[in-house]
Amino acid sequence: MYTNECFRIFYVRKSPTELGRLGISISKKLGKAHERNRIKRVLREAFRLHPELTRGLDIIVQPRSSVPSLENAQIQQRFVEALEALARTAP
């Protein structure tokens, strides 16, 4: 498990040749449906744009309560930073 101020990420390493998979678990406490959907859209797009960071990982992301107040670009940047930290950890 990896955590920072914006996300809690559960992950399992698989073979590095396999594509990564993303699961998103978001609480109703984070806002109304349109707000939760915006966060999910941004996370999916960041995951799609960075396959080199997610190769061989199955990831479940739980956004924390600080995420809804962030702009889309900030959410994406923080998620990519978390993915980079995961990529640096030893397998």
Contact map, one row per residue, 1 for C-alpha under 8 A:
1110000111100000000000000000000000000000000000000000000000000000000000000000000000000000000
1111000111100000000000000000000000000000000000000000000000000000000000000000000000000100000
1111111110000000000000000000000000000000000000000000000000000000000000000000000000000000000
0111111100000000000000000000000000000000000000000000000000000000000000000000000001000000000
0011111000000000000000000000000000000000000000000000000000000001010000000000000000000000000
0011111100000000000000000000000000000000000000000000000000000011111000000000010000000000000
0011111110000000000000000000000000000000000000000000000000001111000000000000001000000000000
1111011111000000000000000000000000000000000000000000000000001111000000000000000000000000000
1110001111100000000000000000000000000000000000000000000000111100000000000000000000000000000
1100000111110000000000000000000000000000000000000000000000111000000000000000000000000000000
1100000011111000000000000000000000000000000000000000000011110000000000000000000000000000000
0000000001111100000000000000000000000000000000000000000011100000000000000000000000000000000
0000000000111110000000000000000000000000000000000000000111000000000000000000000000000000001
0000000000011111010000000000000000000000000000000000000111000000000000000000000000000000000
0000000000001111110000000000000000000000000000000000000100000000000000000000000000000000000
0000000000000111111000000000000000000000000000000000001110000000000000000000000000000000000
0000000000000011111000000000000000000000000000000000001100000000000000000000000000000000000
0000000000000111111100000000000000000000000000000000001100000000000000000000000000000000000
0000000000000001111110000000000000000000000000000010011110000000000000000000000000000000000
0000000000000000011111000000000000000000000000000010011111100000000000000000000000000000000
0000000000000000001111100000000000000000000000000000010011100000000000000000000000000000000
0000000000000000000111110000000000000000000100100000000001111000000000000000000000000000000
0000000000000000000011111000000000000000000000000000000001111000000000000000000000000000000
0000000000000000000001111100000000000001000000000000000000011100000000000000000000000000000
0000000000000000000000111110000000000000000000000000000000011110000000000000000000000000000
0000000000000000000000011111010000010000000000000000000000000110000000000000000000000000000
0000000000000000000000001111110000000000000000000000000000000000000000000000000000000000000
0000000000000000000000000111111110010000000000000000000000000000000000000000000000000000000
0000000000000000000000000011111000000000000000000000000000000000100000000000000000000000000
0000000000000000000000000111111100110000000000000000000000000001100100000000000000000000000
0000000000000000000000000001111111110000000000000000000000000000000100000000000000000000000
0000000000000000000000000001011111110000000000000000000000000000000000000000000000000000000
0000000000000000000000000001001111111000000000000000000000000000000000000000000000000000000
0000000000000000000000000000001111111100000000000000000000000000000000000000000000000000000
0000000000000000000000000000011111111110000000000000000000000000000100000000000000000000000
0000000000000000000000000101011111111111000000000000000000000000000100000000000000000000000
0000000000000000000000000000000011111111100000000000000000000000000000000000000000000000000
0000000000000000000000000000000001111111110000000000000000000000000000000000000000000000000
0000000000000000000000000000000000111111111000000000000000000000001100010010000000000000000
0000000000000000000000010000000000011111111100000000000000000000000000000000000000000000000
0000000000000000000000000000000000001111111110000000000000000000000000000000000000000000000
0000000000000000000000000000000000000111111111000000000000000000000000010011000000000000000
0000000000000000000000000000000000000011111111100000000000000000000000000011001000000000000
0000000000000000000001000000000000000001111111110000000000000000000000000000000000000000000
0000000000000000000000000000000000000000111111111000000000000000000000000000000000000000000
0000000000000000000000000000000000000000011111111100000000000000000000000001001100000000000
0000000000000000000001000000000000000000001111111110010000000000000000000000000100000000000
0000000000000000000000000000000000000000000111111110000000000000000000000000000000000000000
0000000000000000000000000000000000000000000011111110000000000000000000000000000000000000000
0000000000000000000000000000000000000000000001111111110000000000000000000000000100000000000
0000000000000000001100000000000000000000000000111111111000000000000000000000000000000000000
0000000000000000000000000000000000000000000000000111111000000000000000000000000000000000000
0000000000000000000000000000000000000000000000000111111000000000000000000000000000110010000
0000000000000000001110000000000000000000000000100111111111000000000000000000000000100010000
0000000000000001111100000000000000000000000000000011111110000000000000000000000000000000000
0000000000001111111100000000000000000000000000000000011111000000000000000000000000000000000
0000000000111101001110000000000000000000000000000000011111100000000000000000000000000000000
0000000000111100000111100000000000000000000000000000010111110000000000000000000000000000000
0000000011110000000111100000000000000000000000000000000011111000000000000000000000000000000
0000000011100000000001111000000000000000000000000000000001111100000000000000000000000000000
0000001111000000000001111000000000000000000000000000000000111110000000000000000000000000000
0000001110000000000000011100000000000000000000000000000000011111000000000000000000000000000
0000011100000000000000001100000000000000000000000000000000001111101000000000000000000000000
0000111100000000000000000000010000000000000000000000000000000111111000000000000000000000000
0000010000000000000000000000110000000000000000000000000000000011111100000000000000000000000
0000110000000000000000000000000000000000000000000000000000000001111111000000000000000000000
0000010000000000000000000000000000000010000000000000000000000011111111000010000000000000000
0000000000000000000000000000011000110010000000000000000000000000111111100000000000000000000
0000000000000000000000000000000000000000000000000000000000000000011111100000000000000000000
0000000000000000000000000000000000000000000000000000000000000000011111110110000000000000000
0000000000000000000000000000000000000000000000000000000000000000000111111110000000000000000
0000000000000000000000000000000000000010010000000000000000000000000001111111000000000000000
0000000000000000000000000000000000000000000000000000000000000000000000111111100000000000000
0000000000000000000000000000000000000000000000000000000000000000000001111111110000000000000
0000000000000000000000000000000000000010011000000000000000000000001001111111111000000000000
0000000000000000000000000000000000000000011001000000000000000000000000011111111100000000000
0000000000000000000000000000000000000000000000000000000000000000000000001111111110000000000
0000010000000000000000000000000000000000000000000000000000000000000000000111111111000000000
0000001000000000000000000000000000000000001001000000000000000000000000000011111111100000000
0000000000000000000000000000000000000000000001100100000000000000000000000001111111110000000
0000000000000000000000000000000000000000000000000000000000000000000000000000111111111000000
0001000000000000000000000000000000000000000000000000000000000000000000000000011111111100000
0000000000000000000000000000000000000000000000000000110000000000000000000000001111111110000
0000000000000000000000000000000000000000000000000000100000000000000000000000000111111111000
0000000000000000000000000000000000000000000000000000000000000000000000000000000011111111100
0100000000000000000000000000000000000000000000000000000000000000000000000000000001111111100
0000000000000000000000000000000000000000000000000000110000000000000000000000000000111111110
0000000000000000000000000000000000000000000000000000000000000000000000000000000000011111110
0000000000000000000000000000000000000000000000000000000000000000000000000000000000001111111
0000000000000000000000000000000000000000000000000000000000000000000000000000000000000011111
0000000000001000000000000000000000000000000000000000000000000000000000000000000000000000111
